[in-house]
Amino acid sequence: MAYKKTEQYDDQVTNGLIVTYTQSLSLLGEDPQREGLQKTPERVAKAMQYLTQGYQQDAVAILNSARFEEDVSEMVIVKDIELYSLCEHHMLPFVGKAHVAYIPNGYITGLSKIARVVDVFARRLQVQERLTQQVLDSIQTALKPLGVAVVIEAKHFCMMMRGVSKQNSVTTTSAFSGEFRNETTRSEFLRLIASDLV
């Protein structure tokens, strides 16, 4: 029995992108009918839909799907969340880690939902600064906690592969709300994400 992989994509979007990427290969001086490239436009069309699937997802709904009443008010941190995104300026990847914390105010959410929220916004054409704020805003909206903190560290391929070609540069962005604007709370969060407790 032959191997058959099943995936779901929007046919209209896929077909439109196939045409576009076929033309792009020609414009770049390649032969789209060359054996190694015959299925490339379809592969790229599907890959781009996967990499931008965050446009079809609702971060607040994801958080609310696992929201529980809980009488705790200590900091909850999910750190080292891997992220993969595409910079909206060159459509080249940026990859890194997000560290997210919130202080509950009557409600908590499933820990995996925090990581899913990062993915929702990372799987769009992005700038790191906006991604950081969007993660914070969605948690603030869904859980109404006493505060939210988000720090993202990433390497940008638009800086590594082109332009200044700096392979070792790392961009760090942060956003804080509520109690995390207090220097003591913020310092505790930053100390905890920098430490290896496990």
C-alpha positions as YAML, in Angstrom:
chain: A
units: angstrom
residues:
- id: 1
  name: MET
  ca: [0.00, 0.00, 0.00]
- id: 2
  name: ALA
  ca: [1.41, 3.39, -1.02]
- id: 3
  name: TYR
  ca: [2.14, 6.10, 1.55]
- id: 4
  name: LYS
  ca: [-0.45, 8.87, 1.48]
- id: 5
  name: LYS
  ca: [-0.09, 11.99, 3.59]
- id: 6
  name: THR
  ca: [-3.34, 13.81, 4.28]
- id: 7
  name: GLU
  ca: [-3.32, 17.57, 4.81]
- id: 8
  name: GLN
  ca: [-6.03, 20.17, 4.49]
- id: 9
  name: TYR
  ca: [-5.48, 23.40, 2.57]
- id: 10
  name: ASP
  ca: [-7.72, 25.92, 0.89]
- id: 11
  name: ASP
  ca: [-7.73, 24.83, -2.76]
- id: 12
  name: GLN
  ca: [-8.35, 28.32, -4.11]
- id: 13
  name: VAL
  ca: [-5.47, 29.78, -2.10]
- id: 14
  name: THR
  ca: [-3.20, 26.87, -3.01]
- id: 15
  name: ASN
  ca: [-3.91, 27.15, -6.74]
- id: 16
  name: GLY
  ca: [-3.39, 30.91, -6.74]
- id: 17
  name: LEU
  ca: [-0.09, 30.58, -4.91]
- id: 18
  name: ILE
  ca: [1.08, 27.82, -7.27]
- id: 19
  name: VAL
  ca: [0.65, 30.20, -10.21]
- id: 20
  name: THR
  ca: [2.47, 32.96, -8.36]
- id: 21
  name: TYR
  ca: [5.41, 30.80, -7.29]
- id: 22
  name: THR
  ca: [5.72, 29.25, -10.76]
- id: 23
  name: GLN
  ca: [6.02, 32.76, -12.19]
- id: 24
  name: SER
  ca: [8.51, 33.71, -9.46]
- id: 25
  name: LEU
  ca: [10.78, 30.79, -10.35]
- id: 26
  name: SER
  ca: [10.75, 31.87, -14.00]
- id: 27
  name: LEU
  ca: [11.48, 35.50, -13.09]
- id: 28
  name: LEU
  ca: [14.44, 34.36, -10.98]
- id: 29
  name: GLY
  ca: [15.92, 32.59, -14.02]
- id: 30
  name: GLU
  ca: [14.90, 29.04, -13.15]
- id: 31
  name: ASP
  ca: [12.97, 26.49, -15.18]
- id: 32
  name: PRO
  ca: [9.81, 25.55, -13.23]
- id: 33
  name: GLN
  ca: [9.53, 22.41, -15.36]
- id: 34
  name: ARG
  ca: [12.94, 21.14, -14.27]
- id: 35
  name: GLU
  ca: [12.50, 17.80, -12.45]
- id: 36
  name: GLY
  ca: [13.56, 19.11, -9.05]
- id: 37
  name: LEU
  ca: [11.25, 22.12, -9.28]
- id: 38
  name: GLN
  ca: [8.07, 20.65, -10.77]
- id: 39
  name: LYS
  ca: [6.35, 20.29, -7.40]
- id: 40
  name: THR
  ca: [8.11, 23.19, -5.69]
- id: 41
  name: PRO
  ca: [5.36, 25.79, -6.27]
- id: 42
  name: GLU
  ca: [2.78, 23.47, -4.69]
- id: 43
  name: ARG
  ca: [5.07, 22.65, -1.77]
- id: 44
  name: VAL
  ca: [5.77, 26.35, -1.14]
- id: 45
  name: ALA
  ca: [2.07, 27.21, -1.45]
- id: 46
  name: LYS
  ca: [1.23, 24.68, 1.25]
- id: 47
  name: ALA
  ca: [4.20, 25.62, 3.42]
- id: 48
  name: MET
  ca: [3.20, 29.30, 3.36]
- id: 49
  name: GLN
  ca: [-0.35, 28.44, 4.40]
- id: 50
  name: TYR
  ca: [1.03, 26.44, 7.31]
- id: 51
  name: LEU
  ca: [3.47, 29.19, 8.31]
- id: 52
  name: THR
  ca: [0.69, 31.80, 8.29]
- id: 53
  name: GLN
  ca: [-2.11, 29.74, 9.83]
- id: 54
  name: GLY
  ca: [-2.26, 32.13, 12.77]
- id: 55
  name: TYR
  ca: [-4.50, 34.42, 10.73]
- id: 56
  name: GLN
  ca: [-7.27, 31.81, 11.08]
- id: 57
  name: GLN
  ca: [-6.83, 31.37, 14.84]
- id: 58
  name: ASP
  ca: [-8.18, 33.33, 17.81]
- id: 59
  name: ALA
  ca: [-5.77, 33.59, 20.74]
- id: 60
  name: VAL
  ca: [-8.39, 34.79, 23.23]
- id: 61
  name: ALA
  ca: [-10.69, 31.87, 22.33]
- id: 62
  name: ILE
  ca: [-7.79, 29.45, 22.86]
- id: 63
  name: LEU
  ca: [-7.09, 30.86, 26.33]
- id: 64
  name: ASN
  ca: [-10.79, 30.83, 27.24]
- id: 65
  name: SER
  ca: [-11.12, 27.19, 26.15]
- id: 66
  name: ALA
  ca: [-9.11, 26.18, 29.22]
- id: 67
  name: ARG
  ca: [-9.89, 28.98, 31.68]
- id: 68
  name: PHE
  ca: [-10.48, 27.88, 35.25]
- id: 69
  name: GLU
  ca: [-11.45, 29.71, 38.42]
- id: 70
  name: GLU
  ca: [-8.62, 29.44, 40.89]
- id: 71
  name: ASP
  ca: [-7.86, 31.46, 44.01]
- id: 72
  name: VAL
  ca: [-4.14, 31.92, 43.45]
- id: 73
  name: SER
  ca: [-2.18, 35.11, 42.91]
- id: 74
  name: GLU
  ca: [1.40, 33.93, 42.51]
- id: 75
  name: MET
  ca: [3.37, 34.42, 39.32]
- id: 76
  name: VAL
  ca: [2.92, 31.76, 36.62]
- id: 77
  name: ILE
  ca: [5.77, 31.56, 34.11]
- id: 78
  name: VAL
  ca: [6.10, 29.53, 30.93]
- id: 79
  name: LYS
  ca: [9.60, 30.09, 29.60]
- id: 80
  name: ASP
  ca: [11.71, 28.95, 26.66]
- id: 81
  name: ILE
  ca: [8.70, 28.63, 24.32]
- id: 82
  name: GLU
  ca: [10.19, 27.97, 20.89]
- id: 83
  name: LEU
  ca: [8.89, 30.28, 18.18]
- id: 84
  name: TYR
  ca: [9.25, 30.38, 14.42]
- id: 85
  name: SER
  ca: [7.93, 33.33, 12.47]
- id: 86
  name: LEU
  ca: [8.37, 35.22, 9.20]
- id: 87
  name: CYS
  ca: [9.48, 38.83, 9.15]
- id: 88
  name: GLU
  ca: [6.96, 40.88, 7.19]
- id: 89
  name: HIS
  ca: [9.65, 42.99, 5.51]
- id: 90
  name: HIS
  ca: [11.52, 40.21, 3.68]
- id: 91
  name: MET
  ca: [9.44, 37.11, 4.46]
- id: 92
  name: LEU
  ca: [12.53, 35.47, 5.91]
- id: 93
  name: PRO
  ca: [12.37, 33.50, 9.16]
- id: 94
  name: PHE
  ca: [13.11, 34.71, 12.63]
- id: 95
  name: VAL
  ca: [13.46, 32.08, 15.33]
- id: 96
  name: GLY
  ca: [13.84, 32.20, 19.06]
- id: 97
  name: LYS
  ca: [12.19, 31.80, 22.43]
- id: 98
  name: ALA
  ca: [9.39, 33.52, 24.30]
- id: 99
  name: HIS
  ca: [9.11, 33.82, 28.06]
- id: 100
  name: VAL
  ca: [5.61, 34.59, 29.30]
- id: 101
  name: ALA
  ca: [4.29, 35.23, 32.80]
- id: 102
  name: TYR
  ca: [1.06, 36.38, 34.39]
- id: 103
  name: ILE
  ca: [-0.24, 36.92, 37.91]
- id: 104
  name: PRO
  ca: [-3.73, 35.37, 38.20]
- id: 105
  name: ASN
  ca: [-6.67, 37.41, 39.40]
- id: 106
  name: GLY
  ca: [-9.27, 34.68, 39.92]
- id: 107
  name: TYR
  ca: [-8.56, 32.75, 36.72]
- id: 108
  name: ILE
  ca: [-5.80, 30.56, 35.33]
- id: 109
  name: THR
  ca: [-5.45, 28.89, 31.95]
- id: 110
  name: GLY
  ca: [-3.92, 25.63, 30.75]
- id: 111
  name: LEU
  ca: [-0.14, 25.99, 30.45]
- id: 112
  name: SER
  ca: [-0.11, 24.67, 26.89]
- id: 113
  name: LYS
  ca: [-2.49, 27.47, 25.92]
- id: 114
  name: ILE
  ca: [0.20, 30.04, 26.65]
- id: 115
  name: ALA
  ca: [2.50, 28.31, 24.17]
- id: 116
  name: ARG
  ca: [-0.36, 28.10, 21.65]
- id: 117
  name: VAL
  ca: [-0.95, 31.85, 21.94]
- id: 118
  name: VAL
  ca: [2.69, 32.47, 21.04]
- id: 119
  name: ASP
  ca: [2.20, 30.24, 17.97]
- id: 120
  name: VAL
  ca: [-1.00, 32.02, 16.92]
- id: 121
  name: PHE
  ca: [0.84, 35.31, 16.55]
- id: 122
  name: ALA
  ca: [4.15, 33.84, 15.39]
- id: 123
  name: ARG
  ca: [2.39, 32.05, 12.50]
- id: 124
  name: ARG
  ca: [1.74, 35.36, 10.74]
- id: 125
  name: LEU
  ca: [3.88, 37.85, 8.87]
- id: 126
  name: GLN
  ca: [5.34, 39.69, 11.82]
- id: 127
  name: VAL
  ca: [7.69, 42.11, 13.44]
- id: 128
  name: GLN
  ca: [9.03, 40.97, 16.79]
- id: 129
  name: GLU
  ca: [7.91, 44.13, 18.57]
- id: 130
  name: ARG
  ca: [4.26, 43.64, 17.59]
- id: 131
  name: LEU
  ca: [4.37, 39.90, 18.30]
- id: 132
  name: THR
  ca: [5.50, 40.62, 21.86]
- id: 133
  name: GLN
  ca: [2.66, 43.07, 22.48]
- id: 134
  name: GLN
  ca: [0.02, 40.84, 20.86]
- id: 135
  name: VAL
  ca: [0.86, 37.94, 23.18]
- id: 136
  name: LEU
  ca: [0.56, 40.26, 26.18]
- id: 137
  name: ASP
  ca: [-2.71, 41.83, 25.01]
- id: 138
  name: SER
  ca: [-4.44, 38.50, 24.41]
- id: 139
  name: ILE
  ca: [-3.59, 37.17, 27.87]
- id: 140
  name: GLN
  ca: [-4.64, 40.45, 29.47]
- id: 141
  name: THR
  ca: [-7.96, 40.36, 27.58]
- id: 142
  name: ALA
  ca: [-8.82, 36.71, 28.27]
- id: 143
  name: LEU
  ca: [-7.72, 36.30, 31.89]
- id: 144
  name: LYS
  ca: [-7.76, 39.88, 33.22]
- id: 145
  name: PRO
  ca: [-4.77, 39.05, 35.45]
- id: 146
  name: LEU
  ca: [-3.00, 41.40, 37.83]
- id: 147
  name: GLY
  ca: [-0.21, 41.68, 35.27]
- id: 148
  name: VAL
  ca: [1.43, 40.09, 32.24]
- id: 149
  name: ALA
  ca: [5.08, 39.95, 31.18]
- id: 150
  name: VAL
  ca: [6.44, 38.84, 27.81]
- id: 151
  name: VAL
  ca: [10.09, 38.71, 26.72]
- id: 152
  name: ILE
  ca: [11.10, 37.41, 23.30]
- id: 153
  name: GLU
  ca: [14.65, 36.70, 22.13]
- id: 154
  name: ALA
  ca: [15.12, 35.90, 18.45]
- id: 155
  name: LYS
  ca: [17.60, 35.67, 15.59]
- id: 156
  name: HIS
  ca: [16.45, 37.25, 12.34]
- id: 157
  name: PHE
  ca: [17.50, 35.67, 9.07]
- id: 158
  name: CYS
  ca: [17.00, 39.00, 7.28]
- id: 159
  name: MET
  ca: [20.01, 40.19, 9.31]
- id: 160
  name: MET
  ca: [21.92, 36.92, 9.08]
- id: 161
  name: MET
  ca: [21.54, 35.99, 5.39]
- id: 162
  name: ARG
  ca: [21.38, 39.42, 3.72]
- id: 163
  name: GLY
  ca: [22.11, 43.07, 4.41]
- id: 164
  name: VAL
  ca: [24.51, 43.43, 7.34]
- id: 165
  name: SER
  ca: [25.03, 39.62, 7.53]
- id: 166
  name: LYS
  ca: [25.49, 39.47, 11.31]
- id: 167
  name: GLN
  ca: [25.03, 35.83, 12.27]
- id: 168
  name: ASN
  ca: [25.35, 36.20, 16.02]
- id: 169
  name: SER
  ca: [23.05, 39.13, 16.70]
- id: 170
  name: VAL
  ca: [20.01, 38.52, 18.93]
- id: 171
  name: THR
  ca: [17.02, 40.85, 19.24]
- id: 172
  name: THR
  ca: [15.24, 41.07, 22.59]
- id: 173
  name: THR
  ca: [11.83, 42.68, 23.04]
- id: 174
  name: SER
  ca: [9.69, 42.98, 26.14]
- id: 175
  name: ALA
  ca: [6.23, 44.11, 27.19]
- id: 176
  name: PHE
  ca: [4.86, 44.48, 30.71]
- id: 177
  name: SER
  ca: [1.46, 45.32, 32.18]
- id: 178
  name: GLY
  ca: [-0.04, 45.74, 35.64]
- id: 179
  name: GLU
  ca: [2.09, 44.43, 38.50]
- id: 180
  name: PHE
  ca: [5.02, 43.76, 36.18]
- id: 181
  name: ARG
  ca: [5.50, 47.52, 35.81]
- id: 182
  name: ASN
  ca: [6.61, 47.38, 39.44]
- id: 183
  name: GLU
  ca: [10.41, 47.09, 39.47]
- id: 184
  name: THR
  ca: [10.49, 44.39, 42.17]
- id: 185
  name: THR
  ca: [8.02, 42.10, 40.37]
- id: 186
  name: ARG
  ca: [9.66, 42.67, 37.00]
- id: 187
  name: SER
  ca: [13.11, 41.93, 38.45]
- id: 188
  name: GLU
  ca: [11.84, 38.66, 39.95]
- id: 189
  name: PHE
  ca: [10.44, 37.63, 36.56]
- id: 190
  name: LEU
  ca: [13.67, 38.50, 34.73]
- id: 191
  name: ARG
  ca: [15.73, 36.63, 37.33]
- id: 192
  name: LEU
  ca: [13.55, 33.52, 37.04]
- id: 193
  name: ILE
  ca: [13.65, 33.36, 33.23]
- id: 194
  name: ALA
  ca: [17.45, 33.71, 33.35]
- id: 195
  name: SER
  ca: [17.92, 30.88, 35.87]
- id: 196
  name: ASP
  ca: [18.04, 27.11, 35.37]
- id: 197
  name: LEU
  ca: [15.78, 25.75, 38.10]
- id: 198
  name: VAL
  ca: [15.11, 22.32, 36.59]
...
